Amino acid sequence: VIEVPVPDAVQHLLGAVSFLDQNLAALHPAAGPELRAVLVQAGVKCLEITDDLEREQRRSMNIVCLGPKKVVMPADCPWTRKLFEKEGVQCIEVEVTEYCKAAGGPGCLTAILHRAG
């Protein structure tokens, strides 16, 4: 277990980092050097989500990883989708505009029952 601070800009750890594959993660710019260093040392490539509108209002980091490089993500996040697709990530978009108004997204609407290793 490695303790890392959660930045003020996010509510929980999944708001700071979301994995797209075993060695690929989306990272909030405010995640801080400690978390970034841990990820990089573990061989994880970090994709920083710098589009503030998509990240904060449209919840582009609030994703569900269905498998290696296959995610469900909020619709209307073309900047983030392009960043993911450049790394070979298949993006399935869902319309969650109303849920985003309550600061949620696809990840908040999901209960993980099983993760294959």
N, C-alpha and C positions, 0 to 999 in steps of 0.2 A: 504494500500500500504506500502510495506516494501522496503526501498532502500538498495541494496547490491552492492558492487563494482564488476565490471566485470574484471576478471584477464587479464593481458596483453596477456596471451597465447590464448585467445579466441576473436572472433569478436563480439559476442553478447551473450545475456543471454542463448539462447538455446545451445550455445557451452559450457556453464558451467554446465547446468542441463537439463536433458531430462526426462520427466515423462513416466513411464512404466505402472503405475496404480495410483490410488489416494494416495496410501501410499508407493509407490516404485519409486525411481528415480535413473538414472545413473548420476554420478557426476564426473566432471573433477577434477583431483587432485589439480589443482591450483585455484579451486573455492573459497577457503578461508574459514576461520572459521566463518565469519558472515553468509554466505549462508548456510553452514552446520548446524550451530546452529538453524537457522530459520526452516530448514527442520526437524531436529530431534525434536525440540520443538513441531512441528505440527504433530509428529508421523509418519514421512516419513523415511523409511529405505533407506539409501544411498548406492549404489553400485559404488565404486570408480573404474573408468576405468583407470587402471595403465599401460596397454600395450601401450607404446608410438607409436609403428609402426601402430597398428590398429587405435588408437585414432587420431593421427595426419596425417598420410598418407592415410589410408583407410577410415577415417571418421566414425568410428564405433559408435560414439555418435550421428551422424546425422541420426536420426530415425524419423519415423512417427508412432505414437501410433494410431492403428485402433480401439482399445477398451481396456478394462481392460486386461493387460498382453498379448497383441497381437500387435506386432510391425513389421513394414517393416524396414529392415536394410541393409546396404551394404553387399555384398557377400565378402567372403575371410577374415572374422573376427572371426576365430574359438574361440579365447580366450574370446572375448566379448560375443559371442553367448552362450558359455558354462556357463558363469557367469549369463546371463539372464535366460537360461533354468533351471539352478539350483534353481531359484526363481519361476519357473512355467510359465515363459514368452514364448509364442509361437512366434518364429522368422520366418519371411518370408524374404528370402534374394533376393536382386535384384543386377544385375550387373551394377555398376556405375563407373567403373574404369576411364573412360575418363572424367567424370564429376568431380571425385575426384581430377584430375590433376588441375582443376580450383578452388580447395578448396571448392567444394560443395558436396552434397549428397542427399539422398531421401527427407529429410526435405526441402531442398532448391528447390526441384522440385515439391512441393506440395502447394496447396492453401487450407486451411481448410475452408470448407463451413459451417459446423455445428459440434458442440461438444455436445453430450448428457451428462447430468449431473447426 
